[in-house]
Amino acid sequence: SEDVNFRFYAVPVTLGIDYRFTLLRFVVPFVQAGLTAIPFQETRDDNKPSKRGWSRGANFIAGTAFSLDWISRRNAWETYDSNGVLHTYLVAQLETLRTLTGQVKFNHYGFFAGLMFEH
């Protein structure tokens, strides 16, 4: 038998609800839950047909946004005045996605960090 290389492409699309606990001034914890549709395609290099399909699942995200506006109020105002950015945050979040139905089972766990700009 010959070796076959498979490539797998998936693009999860989530519709969900996000809740932010805006009680504190500099730290904003948040949670998000949603339903996810995952269209996928499998390709192979042996000239046999590729496979396509849909899986459906749910995702959950929990994290914290740390306000960076206090570092320099002058820069925060200039960013708002020139780009319309209300607030800038450093974000850290945990995310999970699990498949409920479909031909392919997806289980994803991850930690993400980055910047968030609120317009």
Summary of the structure (lengths in Angstrom):
residues: 119
radius of gyration: 20.1
end to end distance: 56.5
largest distance: 67.0
contacts: 292
relative contact order: 0.22
helix: 12%
strand: 64%
